[in-house]
């Protein structure tokens, strides 16, 4: 006779492996006929041939990975939904403000826009370096860690977390090496349909498991959408730093904007962004917080393990295997997308300038992908010591997000600002936010939430850039306001 539990585990693993292979096969069938010329547009922008459907799918799944499913549900409170709801602001800024600019300047990387708006390439090099370091040290290993943690929670603790992370990394790197952004976007979309559907099923089954009552036995602060002063998102921060965080992430972050730049026209790109925004508002919020609260009611405060335990509890073996396949696909596509953007930044912004002309971006991309993947795997154990991965990510992002956004603000709203001035603003912002983050005495003396301090960092970085431009370089910045966005000022600084 068969052992029922053992048979169920075999079914779970079989469904997982089968669906993972199916997504890969469907992706290959979709992209196999595409021409490959080895240019940067071919490898990093999918040949500028992504329709709105794949733009939307890729934007959604690049963001929606286990960082959200595991990390946000790991907080086990409804309040974290604001990170996703507020994303609508950033996506609208991308659609109406930044997409037209990226297309007007024919950009492959967001940093190209900065070079056009300043009088030197140095600011482009600096921002690109910051993005690359952030991807290598934060985004790539965080995706592997959270993905490995989820799979370990689902399939059992007998297999080391690093083994799951290694498997995800190898598959993700393969997509980037052999398919480029085109394959990543297609896989994002195919797996996205499945994961969003199954994630909603998880929400329904989780609620059914507690008779649709998540109020009884759950502390009020875990159900409130109005954050207290000591919560992860105090309510007032929605009107201070939250909007700027979202504009940076969705509009000036290479990992996201690269997908919007891969459409053939501005209009097609905007349609994709609008579709992604609709998913962000209507579908994503409940799937990243409701299961966590239900898990609190069922298991107590279990942190980042909440989502995996809940899925293992409420889903039958065959369906949990299917969901694991979709989550793995989300991790793989997020990893692949970030890896592809990292290689794009290095190839276009560094290799072509400091090493030499790139004759075949496929070959260079393969080499750099292997190196970046190896580093990400080495970094995974660092994230295992984090109390909450999503809160850690947001705090680390603050080191670069607001300083980088300040360079875009100054470059787009002013003329006659030197690249060195923008660099001064960025350096100031990184140093200030670093002091706030890593010096407890300074943070205590300031006495405000880190989201609020992001606003301080942003505005003082802008002020530092303009002050350096005026007093150190003797140049007077000229305010042009929103003329650039109306197409009335196309010239560089």
C-alpha positions as CSV (number, residue, x, y, z in Angstrom):
1,X,0.0,0.0,0.0
2,X,1.1,3.6,-0.7
3,X,1.7,6.0,2.2
4,X,-0.9,8.7,1.6
5,X,1.4,11.5,2.8
6,X,4.3,10.3,0.7
7,X,2.0,10.0,-2.4
8,X,0.7,13.5,-1.8
9,X,4.2,14.9,-1.6
10,X,5.1,13.1,-4.9
11,X,2.0,14.7,-6.5
12,X,3.0,18.1,-5.2
13,X,6.5,17.9,-6.5
14,X,5.3,16.4,-9.8
15,X,2.8,19.2,-10.4
16,X,5.5,21.8,-9.4
17,X,8.0,20.4,-11.9
18,X,5.5,19.9,-14.7
19,X,4.1,23.4,-14.5
20,X,7.6,25.0,-14.2
21,X,8.6,23.1,-17.4
22,X,5.3,24.1,-19.1
23,X,5.9,27.8,-18.5
24,X,9.4,27.4,-19.9
25,X,8.1,25.6,-23.0
26,X,5.4,28.2,-23.7
27,X,8.0,31.0,-23.4
28,X,10.3,29.2,-25.8
29,X,7.6,28.7,-28.3
30,X,6.6,32.4,-28.2
31,X,10.2,33.8,-28.6
32,X,11.9,31.2,-30.7
33,X,11.2,32.9,-34.0
34,X,12.4,36.4,-33.0
35,X,15.4,37.8,-34.8
36,X,18.6,38.2,-32.9
37,X,21.2,40.8,-34.0
38,X,23.1,41.2,-30.7
39,X,22.4,44.9,-30.4
40,X,21.6,46.5,-27.0
41,X,18.0,47.1,-28.1
42,X,17.7,43.4,-29.1
43,X,19.0,42.0,-25.8
44,X,17.9,44.6,-23.3
45,X,14.7,46.0,-24.8
46,X,13.3,42.9,-26.5
47,X,13.9,44.4,-30.0
48,X,11.4,47.1,-29.1
49,X,8.6,44.7,-30.0
50,X,6.7,44.1,-26.7
51,X,2.9,44.7,-27.0
52,X,1.1,46.4,-24.2
53,X,0.0,43.0,-22.8
54,X,3.5,41.8,-22.3
55,X,4.6,45.2,-21.0
56,X,1.9,45.0,-18.3
57,X,2.7,41.4,-17.5
58,X,6.4,42.1,-17.2
59,X,6.0,45.2,-15.0
60,X,3.6,43.4,-12.7
61,X,5.6,40.2,-12.2
62,X,9.0,42.0,-11.9
63,X,7.5,43.7,-8.9
64,X,5.3,40.9,-7.6
65,X,7.6,38.2,-6.3
66,X,8.2,36.6,-3.0
67,X,9.5,39.9,-1.7
68,X,5.8,40.9,-1.6
69,X,4.1,37.6,-1.1
70,X,6.4,36.5,1.7
71,X,7.7,39.8,3.0
72,X,4.4,41.7,3.2
73,X,2.4,38.8,4.5
74,X,5.2,38.2,6.9
75,X,4.2,41.5,8.7
76,X,0.8,39.9,9.3
77,X,-1.1,43.2,9.1
78,X,-3.4,44.8,6.6
79,X,-1.5,48.1,6.8
80,X,1.3,46.9,4.4
81,X,-1.2,47.0,1.5
82,X,-0.5,50.7,1.2
83,X,2.9,49.9,-0.4
84,X,0.9,48.4,-3.3
85,X,-2.0,50.8,-3.4
86,X,0.3,53.8,-3.5
87,X,2.1,52.3,-6.4
88,X,-0.6,53.7,-8.6
89,X,0.9,57.2,-8.1
90,X,4.3,56.0,-9.4
91,X,2.8,54.2,-12.4
92,X,0.8,57.3,-13.4
93,X,4.0,59.3,-13.2
94,X,5.7,56.7,-15.4
95,X,2.9,56.7,-18.0
96,X,2.4,60.5,-18.3
97,X,5.8,62.0,-17.5
98,X,8.7,59.6,-17.9
99,X,7.7,57.3,-20.7
100,X,7.4,60.2,-23.2
101,X,10.8,61.4,-22.2
102,X,12.5,58.0,-22.4
103,X,11.1,57.6,-25.9
104,X,11.9,61.1,-27.0
105,X,15.6,60.6,-26.0
106,X,15.7,57.0,-27.4
107,X,16.9,55.6,-24.1
108,X,18.0,52.0,-23.3
109,X,18.8,52.9,-19.7
110,X,17.2,55.5,-17.5
111,X,20.7,57.0,-16.9
112,X,20.8,58.1,-20.6
113,X,18.2,60.6,-19.8
114,X,20.4,62.1,-17.1
115,X,23.3,62.5,-19.5
116,X,21.1,64.4,-21.9
117,X,19.9,66.8,-19.3
118,X,23.4,67.6,-17.8
119,X,26.6,68.8,-19.4
120,X,28.6,65.7,-18.7
121,X,28.5,61.9,-18.5
122,X,29.7,61.6,-14.9
123,X,26.3,61.7,-13.3
124,X,25.1,58.9,-15.6
125,X,28.1,56.8,-14.5
126,X,27.5,57.4,-10.8
127,X,23.8,56.6,-10.9
128,X,24.4,53.6,-13.0
129,X,26.9,52.3,-10.5
130,X,24.5,52.8,-7.6
131,X,21.8,50.9,-9.5
132,X,24.2,48.0,-10.2
133,X,25.4,47.8,-6.6
134,X,21.8,47.9,-5.4
135,X,20.8,45.1,-7.7
136,X,23.8,43.0,-6.8
137,X,23.7,43.5,-3.1
138,X,20.0,43.9,-2.4
139,X,17.4,43.0,-5.1
140,X,19.0,39.9,-6.5
141,X,19.9,38.1,-3.2
142,X,16.6,39.3,-1.6
143,X,14.6,37.6,-4.4
144,X,16.5,34.4,-4.0
145,X,16.2,34.4,-0.2
146,X,12.5,35.1,-0.1
147,X,11.9,32.6,-2.9
148,X,14.0,29.9,-1.2
149,X,12.2,30.6,2.1
150,X,8.8,30.1,0.6
151,X,9.7,26.9,-1.1
152,X,11.4,25.6,2.0
153,X,8.2,26.4,4.0
154,X,6.1,24.6,1.5
155,X,8.2,21.5,0.8
156,X,9.7,21.1,4.3
157,X,12.7,22.2,6.3
158,X,14.8,19.1,5.4
159,X,16.3,20.8,2.4
160,X,18.5,23.8,3.1
161,X,17.2,27.2,2.0
162,X,20.3,27.9,0.0
163,X,19.6,24.8,-2.2
164,X,16.2,26.2,-3.2
165,X,17.8,29.6,-3.8
166,X,20.5,28.1,-6.0
167,X,18.0,26.3,-8.2
168,X,16.0,29.5,-8.7
169,X,19.1,31.4,-9.5
170,X,20.3,28.9,-12.2
171,X,16.9,28.9,-14.0
172,X,16.6,32.7,-13.8
173,X,20.1,33.2,-15.2
174,X,19.3,30.8,-18.0
175,X,16.4,32.9,-19.1
176,X,18.5,36.1,-19.2
177,X,21.5,34.4,-20.9
178,X,19.5,32.7,-23.6
179,X,16.4,34.8,-24.1
180,X,17.1,38.4,-22.9
181,X,14.3,40.7,-22.0
182,X,12.0,39.3,-24.6
183,X,12.0,35.9,-22.8
184,X,11.7,37.4,-19.4
185,X,8.7,39.5,-20.4
186,X,6.9,36.6,-22.0
187,X,7.5,34.3,-19.0
188,X,6.4,37.1,-16.7
189,X,3.1,37.3,-18.4
190,X,2.4,33.6,-18.7
191,X,3.3,32.9,-15.1
192,X,1.6,36.1,-14.0
193,X,-1.8,35.0,-15.1
194,X,-1.4,31.8,-13.1
195,X,0.0,33.3,-10.0
196,X,-2.6,36.1,-9.7
197,X,-5.4,33.6,-10.1
198,X,-4.0,31.2,-7.6
199,X,-3.1,33.9,-5.2
200,X,-6.7,35.0,-5.2
201,X,-7.7,31.4,-4.6
202,X,-5.4,31.4,-1.6
203,X,-7.1,34.5,-0.2
204,X,-10.5,32.8,-0.6
205,X,-9.4,29.5,1.0
206,X,-7.6,31.3,3.8
207,X,-10.7,33.2,4.7
208,X,-12.8,30.1,4.4
209,X,-10.4,28.4,6.8
210,X,-11.4,30.9,9.5
211,X,-15.1,31.1,8.5
212,X,-14.4,34.5,6.9
213,X,-13.8,36.0,10.3
214,X,-10.4,37.6,10.6
215,X,-11.4,40.0,13.3
216,X,-12.0,37.7,16.3
217,X,-8.7,37.0,18.1
218,X,-6.6,39.3,15.9
219,X,-5.3,42.5,17.5
220,X,-6.9,45.7,16.2
221,X,-3.5,47.2,15.1
222,X,-3.1,44.2,12.6
223,X,-6.5,45.0,11.0
224,X,-6.3,48.8,10.9
225,X,-5.4,50.7,7.7
226,X,-4.5,53.7,9.7
227,X,-1.0,53.2,10.9
228,X,0.1,54.4,14.4
229,X,3.2,56.4,14.9
230,X,5.3,53.3,15.8
231,X,3.9,51.1,12.9
232,X,5.7,50.2,9.7
233,X,3.6,52.8,7.8
234,X,2.4,55.7,10.0
235,X,-0.7,57.1,8.3
236,X,0.7,60.6,7.8
237,X,3.6,59.2,5.8
238,X,1.2,58.4,3.0
239,X,1.2,62.1,2.3
240,X,4.9,62.7,2.8
241,X,7.5,60.3,1.6
242,X,5.3,57.5,0.2
243,X,4.5,59.3,-3.0
244,X,8.2,60.1,-3.7
245,X,9.2,56.5,-3.0
246,X,6.7,55.3,-5.5
247,X,7.8,57.7,-8.2
248,X,11.4,56.7,-7.8
249,X,10.6,53.0,-7.9
250,X,8.1,52.9,-10.8
251,X,9.4,55.8,-12.9
252,X,13.2,56.1,-12.6
253,X,14.2,52.5,-11.5
254,X,15.9,50.6,-14.4
255,X,14.4,47.3,-13.3
256,X,10.9,48.5,-13.9
257,X,11.2,51.2,-16.6
258,X,13.2,49.0,-18.9
259,X,9.9,47.1,-19.6
260,X,8.0,50.2,-20.5
261,X,10.9,51.2,-22.9
262,X,10.6,47.9,-24.8
263,X,7.3,48.7,-26.6
264,X,7.4,50.0,-30.2
265,X,5.6,53.3,-29.4
266,X,4.8,55.6,-26.5
267,X,1.2,54.8,-26.8
268,X,1.7,51.1,-26.6
269,X,4.0,51.5,-23.6
270,X,1.4,53.7,-21.8
271,X,-1.4,51.1,-22.4
272,X,0.8,48.5,-20.7
273,X,1.5,50.8,-17.8
274,X,-2.2,51.6,-17.4
275,X,-3.0,47.8,-17.4
276,X,-0.3,47.2,-14.8
277,X,-1.8,50.0,-12.6
278,X,-5.2,48.4,-12.8
279,X,-3.8,45.1,-11.5
280,X,-1.9,47.0,-8.8
281,X,-5.1,48.5,-7.5
282,X,-7.6,45.8,-8.0
283,X,-5.8,42.5,-7.5
284,X,-2.5,42.9,-5.7
285,X,-3.4,44.5,-2.3
286,X,-5.5,41.6,-0.9
287,X,-3.1,38.9,-1.9
288,X,-0.1,40.5,-0.1
289,X,-1.8,41.1,3.3
290,X,-5.0,39.0,3.9
291,X,-3.1,35.6,4.0
292,X,-0.7,37.0,6.5
293,X,-3.5,38.1,8.9
294,X,-5.2,34.8,8.6
295,X,-1.9,33.1,9.3
296,X,-1.6,35.2,12.5
297,X,-5.0,33.9,13.6
298,X,-4.0,30.3,12.8
299,X,-0.4,30.1,13.8
300,X,0.4,33.3,15.8
301,X,3.3,35.6,15.0
302,X,5.4,33.5,12.7
303,X,7.0,36.4,10.6
304,X,8.2,35.7,7.1
305,X,7.2,32.0,7.3
306,X,3.5,33.0,7.5
307,X,2.7,32.7,3.8
308,X,4.4,29.4,3.1
309,X,2.8,27.8,6.2
310,X,-0.7,29.1,5.2
311,X,-0.4,27.7,1.7
312,X,0.7,24.3,3.0
313,X,-2.3,24.4,5.4
314,X,-5.2,25.4,3.1
315,X,-4.3,23.9,-0.3
316,X,-4.5,20.3,-1.4
317,X,-1.2,18.8,-2.4
318,X,-1.7,19.0,-6.1
319,X,-2.8,22.6,-6.0
320,X,-0.1,23.7,-3.6
321,X,2.4,22.2,-6.1
322,X,0.8,24.3,-8.8
323,X,1.0,27.4,-6.7
324,X,4.7,26.7,-5.8
325,X,5.4,26.5,-9.5
326,X,3.8,29.9,-10.1
327,X,5.7,31.4,-7.2
328,X,8.9,29.9,-8.4
329,X,8.2,31.4,-11.8
330,X,7.6,34.9,-10.2
331,X,10.9,34.6,-8.4
332,X,12.7,33.4,-11.5
333,X,11.2,36.2,-13.6
334,X,12.0,38.9,-11.0
335,X,15.5,37.6,-10.7
336,X,15.9,37.4,-14.5
337,X,14.5,40.9,-15.0
338,X,16.8,42.5,-12.4
339,X,19.7,40.5,-13.8
340,X,19.0,41.7,-17.3
341,X,18.7,45.3,-16.2
342,X,22.0,45.0,-14.3
343,X,23.8,43.6,-17.3
344,X,22.2,46.4,-19.5
345,X,23.5,49.1,-17.2
346,X,27.0,47.6,-17.1
347,X,27.2,47.0,-20.8
348,X,25.8,50.3,-22.0
349,X,27.0,52.6,-19.3
350,X,30.4,51.1,-18.4
351,X,31.8,48.5,-20.8
352,X,31.2,50.6,-24.0
353,X,32.7,53.7,-22.4
354,X,35.6,52.3,-20.4
355,X,36.5,48.9,-22.0
356,X,35.5,49.1,-25.6
357,X,32.7,48.6,-28.2
358,X,30.4,45.7,-27.6
359,X,30.0,43.8,-30.9
360,X,27.7,41.2,-29.4
361,X,25.7,42.0,-26.3
362,X,24.5,38.4,-26.0
363,X,28.0,37.2,-25.4
364,X,28.9,40.0,-22.9
365,X,25.6,39.6,-21.2
366,X,26.2,35.9,-20.6
367,X,29.5,36.5,-19.0
368,X,28.2,39.2,-16.7
369,X,25.1,37.3,-15.9
370,X,27.1,34.3,-14.5
371,X,29.2,36.6,-12.4
372,X,26.2,38.5,-11.0
373,X,24.4,35.3,-10.2
374,X,27.3,33.9,-8.3
375,X,27.5,37.0,-6.2
376,X,23.8,37.0,-5.5
377,X,23.9,33.4,-4.3
378,X,26.8,34.3,-1.9
379,X,24.7,37.1,-0.5
380,X,21.6,35.1,0.3
381,X,22.7,34.1,3.9
382,X,22.9,37.8,4.8
383,X,19.2,38.2,4.4
384,X,18.4,35.2,6.6
385,X,19.3,37.3,9.6
386,X,16.7,40.1,8.7
387,X,13.8,40.4,11.1
388,X,11.5,41.5,8.3
389,X,12.7,41.4,4.7
390,X,10.2,43.9,3.3
391,X,11.0,46.5,5.9
392,X,14.7,45.9,5.5
393,X,14.4,46.4,1.8
394,X,12.5,49.6,2.1
395,X,15.1,51.0,4.6
396,X,18.1,50.0,2.4
397,X,16.4,51.5,-0.7
398,X,16.3,54.8,1.1
399,X,20.1,55.0,0.8
400,X,19.9,55.5,-2.9
401,X,16.3,56.1,-3.9
402,X,15.8,59.7,-2.8
403,X,19.4,60.9,-3.8
404,X,18.8,59.4,-7.3
405,X,15.4,61.0,-7.6
406,X,16.9,64.3,-6.7
407,X,19.2,64.1,-9.8
408,X,16.2,63.5,-12.0
409,X,14.2,66.4,-10.4
410,X,17.1,68.9,-10.8
411,X,17.8,67.7,-14.4
412,X,14.2,67.8,-15.6
413,X,13.1,71.1,-13.8
414,X,16.2,73.2,-14.3
415,X,18.6,74.1,-17.0
416,X,22.3,75.1,-16.7
417,X,23.2,72.7,-13.9
418,X,26.5,70.9,-14.1
419,X,26.8,67.1,-13.8
420,X,29.2,67.7,-10.9
421,X,26.4,69.6,-9.0
422,X,24.0,66.7,-9.4
423,X,26.7,64.4,-8.1
424,X,27.1,66.7,-5.0
425,X,23.4,66.4,-4.3
426,X,23.5,62.6,-4.6
427,X,26.5,62.2,-2.4
428,X,24.9,64.5,0.2
429,X,21.7,62.5,0.2
430,X,23.4,59.1,0.5
431,X,25.6,60.4,3.4
432,X,22.6,62.0,5.2
433,X,20.4,59.0,4.9
434,X,23.2,56.6,5.8
435,X,23.8,58.7,9.0
436,X,20.1,58.4,9.8
437,X,19.9,54.7,9.1
438,X,23.1,53.5,10.8
439,X,23.6,56.0,13.6
440,X,21.0,55.3,16.3
441,X,22.0,58.5,18.2
442,X,21.4,60.7,15.2
443,X,18.1,59.0,14.3
444,X,16.9,59.4,17.9
445,X,17.7,63.1,17.9
446,X,15.8,63.6,14.6
447,X,12.9,61.6,16.0
448,X,10.9,61.0,12.8
449,X,10.0,57.9,10.8
450,X,12.3,56.8,8.0
451,X,9.7,57.5,5.4
452,X,9.4,61.1,6.6
453,X,13.2,61.3,6.6
454,X,13.2,60.3,2.9
455,X,11.4,63.6,2.2
456,X,14.1,65.5,4.1
457,X,16.8,63.6,2.2
458,X,15.2,64.4,-1.2
459,X,14.7,68.1,-0.7
460,X,18.0,68.7,0.9
461,X,19.7,66.8,-1.9
462,X,18.0,69.0,-4.5
463,X,19.1,72.1,-2.4
464,X,22.6,70.8,-2.1
465,X,22.9,70.3,-5.9
466,X,21.6,73.8,-6.6
467,X,23.8,75.3,-3.9
468,X,27.0,73.6,-5.2
469,X,26.1,74.7,-8.8
470,X,25.8,78.3,-7.7
471,X,28.4,78.8,-5.0
472,X,31.1,76.2,-5.9
473,X,30.9,76.4,-9.7
474,X,29.5,79.9,-10.1
475,X,26.6,78.8,-12.4
476,X,23.1,80.0,-12.0
477,X,20.4,77.3,-12.5
478,X,17.5,78.3,-14.7
479,X,14.1,77.1,-13.7
480,X,12.2,75.7,-16.6
481,X,9.4,74.1,-14.7
482,X,7.3,71.7,-16.7
483,X,8.4,73.0,-20.1
484,X,10.3,69.8,-20.8
485,X,7.3,67.6,-20.3
486,X,5.3,69.7,-22.7
487,X,8.0,69.3,-25.3
488,X,9.1,72.9,-25.1
489,X,12.7,72.4,-23.9
490,X,14.5,69.5,-25.5
491,X,18.0,70.8,-25.2
492,X,20.4,69.4,-22.6
493,X,21.6,71.6,-19.8
